[in-house]
Amino acid sequence: MTDTFQYHSLYLPNFWGSALLNNDYSGLEEEDIKELNLFIEHWQDDLDFTIVDVPSDRNAYISSSFMTYHDAKDFGVLACDCWEYKILIKPKSSLYSN
């Protein structure tokens, strides 16, 4: 049996990038940190936040889109520029498909 990695795509604020990719919260305001922590807490059983990717093209360009309805909206984040983040799905998660 071969293990394969599966990722869950989410559209999240681009200003969360440094915190999600490098565990560097220094550029975030207190309110941003609170919202991000609520988001991580919500998904912690399903997603492994130690493995996060932001897809880019071959020139390392990351597409950013201004979005009102994104995957962090339920955690208090207003409309903002968002990136697509791909976060590793934990094998025991219901999101994981065999």
Summary of the structure (lengths in Angstrom):
residues: 98
radius of gyration: 13.8
end to end distance: 11.2
largest distance: 45.2
contacts: 231
relative contact order: 0.31
helix: 27%
strand: 28%
